[in-house]
């Protein structure tokens, strides 16, 4: 079975995430214990008990999402052998961990610094993000340009999730005004996102220096299977590009739709999303000629995926035995 794995980023956090998989998988529990020693607080307790407002703050949500995503992945075990992976925004760190381009400690330290640096930038310049549904990219760009020009505000396209779902980011009042203009221009809906800042916009510039230093200190290796960058929708072929794109992604648009299309070129039988919320799986299902899609958000999902992988192995073994028998 040819499997691609994907990991969501900011906004996918939910209170209670990771709790059951940590309770029922020794591998997942060990990762959360290790995480607590790295970030300096009980990450799993925060995810279990909240408060939810604290979990929403990027300095806490990014380490929590990373730890949960990779704990779910690790709980499946060695039966899962992906051929390609991608992560949305900082979810790419989960792909780098899964592909052994980064060890857990290094990846979490960088993610922790990323969250703190972005929280600092968000406090300097309060901003917001909204998902625009049902309006094409050209129309969205026109409204964004008009909003920026008319009010001297900072606003940009942040995430190109699909042709029907594009996220804008910037000064909060500009995002609100642009959202109203987009509804007037024919958007089906404009949905404010559950985030504490204007990610992937120029408002994040103050975070770049601190985050770049953390990336520089990380010990990177080449991925053991292809990881598709959401900056340029290309598989990584050298470590320096990995580091450069990770820093670039702080202030630049996430090209998720192109990244997902690139993954489809790997002739996949199954795409698995590991994360507390089914964010990326539904986007994959809408792609033309998409493979089967599965969301693993808890230990029940882990068990279901294990069963699917074992069944695929059994079917392959039976087919090989039948082939040998026929030749004999």
C-alpha positions, -999 to +999 in steps of 0.1 A: +000+000+000+014+034-010+006+058+018+010+096+020+008+113+054-002+149+062-002+170+093-023+200+101-010+232+117-023+262+136-060+262+144-063+224+145-060+224+183-088+211+205-091+207+243-085+171+252-064+163+221-037+136+226-050+125+259-064+091+250-035+081+227-010+090+254-030+068+278-031+038+255+002+039+236+036+037+254+053+053+224+029+083+225+032+086+263+070+087+260+069+115+235+047+136+258+070+130+287+099+140+266+080+171+254+074+182+290+112+182+297+119+202+266+092+229+269+094+231+307+057+225+315+033+196+314+021+199+278-004+170+281-020+185+313-025+218+294-042+198+265-064+179+290-074+207+314-068+239+295-078+266+299-088+266+262-078+303+258-043+294+268-041+265+244-052+289+217-021+311+222+004+303+196+033+298+220+014+269+235-007+257+206+022+251+183+041+227+206+008+211+216-003+205+180+032+192+170+034+168+199-002+155+193+003+150+156+036+131+160+023+111+190-006+098+168+019+090+140+043+072+164+015+052+180+008+034+146+043+018+146+066+005+120+038-011+099+033+024+085+059+031+058+050+064+040+063+072+005+056+110+009+045+135+034+035+172+038+025+194+066+004+226+065+024+255+077+044+245+108+028+210+104+058+205+081+079+199+112+058+168+118+067+156+083+104+163+089+102+143+121+084+114+105+109+113+077+138+114+102+151+147+088+147+160+124+148+142+157+120+148+181+140+170+205+153+193+178+120+196+160+101+205+192+127+230+203+124+248+170+086+247+171+086+260+206+108+289+196+086+295+165+055+298+187+072+322+212+086+343+184+053+345+166+034+353+199+059+382+204+052+395+169+014+391+174+015+412+206+034+439+188+008+441+161-026+425+168-039+408+137-063+382+125-071+357+097-103+347+079-111+319+055-129+331+024-151+304+009-165+304-027-147+333-042-119+329-068-083+339-061-083+368-085-113+384-069-098+379-035-065+395-046-084+425-060-103+431-027-070+427-007-052+452-029-080+477-026-082+473+011-044+478+014-044+508-008-074+525+006-065+522+043-028+519+042-032+486+061-012+454+060-032+425+046-023+396+023-034+362+010-019+337+036-031+302+028-042+289-006-059+258+007-080+251-023-096+271-052-127+274-030-109+281+003-084+309+006-072+325+039-064+362+043-042+376+070-032+410+083-042+439+105-075+429+123-096+458+111-083+453+075-092+416+076-127+424+089-132+451+062-119+429+034-142+401+046-172+423+043-161+434+008-157+398-003-192+389+009-205+418-012-184+405-041-200+371-040-181+350-014-203+323+001-189+327+036-161+345+054-150+326+086-127+342+112-100+316+122-093+304+158-058+319+159-041+346+179-023+365+152-018+373+115+002+343+105+020+342+071+019+380+067+043+408+071+031+413+106+053+383+115+085+400+104+096+406+140+095+368+146+119+360+117+153+367+134+146+346+165+131+317+146+159+317+120+184+314+149+165+283+162+164+267+127+201+274+123+208+256+156+188+225+145+205+193+133+189+185+100+194+155+078+179+146+044+144+131+047+142+093+043+111+097+021+100+127+001+087+157+021+069+183+000+075+219+010+044+241+013+064+271+003+071+260-033+053+226-035+085+208-043+102+178-026+132+187-006+166+177-022+190+194+002+192+205+038+198+242+031+165+245+012+147+229+041+161+255+065+155+284+041+119+274+033+110+270+070+121+305+077+104+319+046+071+303+056+067+326+086+058+355+064+048+339+031+017+322+017+011+285+023+007+269-011-013+239+002-034+232-029-003+228-051+014+207-024-016+183-022-016+180-060+021+173-060+014+144-035-011+129-058+017+124-083+030+096-061+003+072-071-011+069-036-035+043-024-042+062+009-037+096+024-037+097+062-041+129+082-027+128+118-041+155+139-068+164+164-091+179+138-099+167+103-086+198+085-066+185+055-084+152+048-116+169+035-095+191+012-079+159-003-113+143-008-123+171-032-093+167-055-098+150-088-089+113-088-081+115-051-071+083-033-088+071-002-085+095+028-084+087+065-082+110+095-064+097+126-074+119+155-074+095+185-064+060+195-094+045+178-081+059+146-047+045+153-062+010+157-083+013+126-052+023+105-032-006+120-059-030+109-060-015+074-022-018+070-022-054+083-050-064+060-031-048+031+000-068+041-020-101+043-036-095+009-001-088-006+013-120+010-017-140-003-013-127-038+024-135-038+017-170-025-009-175-053+016-163-079+042-188-066+017-216-065+006-209-101+042-210-113+048-243-095 
